[in-house]
Amino acid sequence: MMPEQEAQSTGRGWNPVQYDRFRDERRQPFYDLTGLIQRERGMHVVDLGCGTGELTAWLHREIGAADTLGVDHSDAMLADSAAFVGPGVRFEKADILDFVRAHRGAFDLVFSNAALQWVTGHETIIPKVLELAKPGGQVALQMPSNLNHTSHRLAAEIAGEEPFRTALDGWVRHDPVQTAEWYADLLHRAGLIEMRVRLEVYPHLLTSTRGIVEWVKGSLLTAYTSRLPADLVEPFLKRYEQVLVERLGYREPFFYAFPRILLWGRLLG
Ligand SMILES: C[S@@+](CC[C@H](N)C(=O)[O-])C[C@H]1O[C@@H](n2cnc3c(N)ncnc32)[C@H](O)[C@@H]1O
């Protein structure tokens, strides 16, 4: 298991309560991605990095799937998934890297919302994700594309300051997400016969600049807080917030423009 995936499985990594603080904002891309799917009868679906499973169950009902499997490697995120198990819906604890190796050609639809940005090496892993689909099957993937935003770059910058640098042994998170056109090219090379690739900017009005800290605490910063010793977590978050407000200015409200890449495609039948 790579360090990044290990870190995401630890207690101070994913926290469903923190993640859900921006419930509506985080759900809209999921709904938009679902809107790209071409509905077919009796689909066999996998949702990679399904989180709590609530949206997996929603997806299952919305597209009238025959069966839907939610896969995630975080115990914390999967803890409540039992509540969403139902006819045709089940969950499995697995790492995406292991799962793609074991289930080639098994699904009519391969779905993943806001998870693949946690898996590095997209040149290699995205083709494997596509191979989970049967011939003629569909893929629908969404990833944030905000690596150039101050909120994103700052996390690595603070991680490079002491005492965090030593505690993290020099580790910083490298975002594997590429440009929308890079994915279009990859889908083409992988032999997809139809595709829709779009970059969409989601407009979020946060109560203040500090709202960004709450936002990234539920996602990006988990990579750092899960690796830091407990007594350095609060100092790291405070330092991040201090520099963030210095760079962006304190604003009430704060407009957070959040770009995301949505990919849909169909494999050759
Ligand atoms: C931002 S959450 C998205 C959850 C859900 N898909 C949604 O749209 O609300 C990312 C999820 O991906 C999972 N994840 C990240 N890397 C993973 C990996 N390598 N294998 C399995 N799950 C992973 C995390 O545990 C987390 O639950």
The ligand as an SDF file (V2000), in Angstrom:
LIG
                    3D

 27 29  0  0  0  0  0  0  0  0999 V2000
  -13.8580   13.0390   -1.0470 C   0  0  0  0  0  0  0  0  0  0  0  0
  -14.4440   11.4740   -0.5480 S   0  0  0  0  0  0  0  0  0  0  0  0
  -15.7280   11.1750   -1.7610 C   0  0  0  0  0  0  0  0  0  0  0  0
  -16.7890   10.2250   -1.2670 C   0  0  0  0  0  0  0  0  0  0  0  0
  -17.9570   10.0040   -2.2200 C   0  0  0  0  0  0  0  0  0  0  0  0
  -17.5180    9.4260   -3.4810 N   0  0  0  0  0  0  0  0  0  0  0  0
  -18.7200   11.2930   -2.4710 C   0  0  0  0  0  0  0  0  0  0  0  0
  -18.8220   11.6920   -3.6230 O   0  0  0  0  0  0  0  0  0  0  0  0
  -19.2090   11.8920   -1.5020 O   0  0  0  0  0  0  0  0  0  0  0  0
  -13.1250   10.4310   -1.1490 C   0  0  0  0  0  0  0  0  0  0  0  0
  -13.2790    8.9920   -0.7320 C   0  0  0  0  0  0  0  0  0  0  0  0
  -12.3280    8.2290   -1.4660 O   0  0  0  0  0  0  0  0  0  0  0  0
  -11.7900    7.2480   -0.6110 C   0  0  0  0  0  0  0  0  0  0  0  0
  -10.4950    6.8370   -1.1440 N   0  0  0  0  0  0  0  0  0  0  0  0
   -9.4070    7.6140   -1.3660 C   0  0  0  0  0  0  0  0  0  0  0  0
   -8.4030    6.8950   -1.8680 N   0  0  0  0  0  0  0  0  0  0  0  0
   -8.8500    5.6090   -1.9710 C   0  0  0  0  0  0  0  0  0  0  0  0
   -8.2620    4.3960   -2.4150 C   0  0  0  0  0  0  0  0  0  0  0  0
   -7.0090    4.3550   -2.8570 N   0  0  0  0  0  0  0  0  0  0  0  0
   -9.0110    3.2620   -2.3640 N   0  0  0  0  0  0  0  0  0  0  0  0
  -10.2850    3.3030   -1.9060 C   0  0  0  0  0  0  0  0  0  0  0  0
  -10.8870    4.4250   -1.4660 N   0  0  0  0  0  0  0  0  0  0  0  0
  -10.1910    5.5770   -1.5030 C   0  0  0  0  0  0  0  0  0  0  0  0
  -11.7120    7.9190    0.7420 C   0  0  0  0  0  0  0  0  0  0  0  0
  -11.6430    6.9890    1.7860 O   0  0  0  0  0  0  0  0  0  0  0  0
  -13.0060    8.7450    0.7520 C   0  0  0  0  0  0  0  0  0  0  0  0
  -14.0710    8.0360    1.3130 O   0  0  0  0  0  0  0  0  0  0  0  0
  1  2  1  0
  2  3  1  0
  2 10  1  0
  3  4  1  0
  4  5  1  0
  5  6  1  0
  5  7  1  0
  7  8  2  0
  7  9  1  0
 10 11  1  0
 11 12  1  0
 11 26  1  0
 12 13  1  0
 13 14  1  0
 13 24  1  0
 14 15  1  0
 14 23  1  0
 15 16  2  0
 16 17  1  0
 17 18  1  0
 17 23  2  0
 18 19  1  0
 18 20  2  0
 20 21  1  0
 21 22  2  0
 22 23  1  0
 24 25  1  0
 24 26  1  0
 26 27  1  0
M  CHG  2   2   1   9  -1
M  END
$$$$
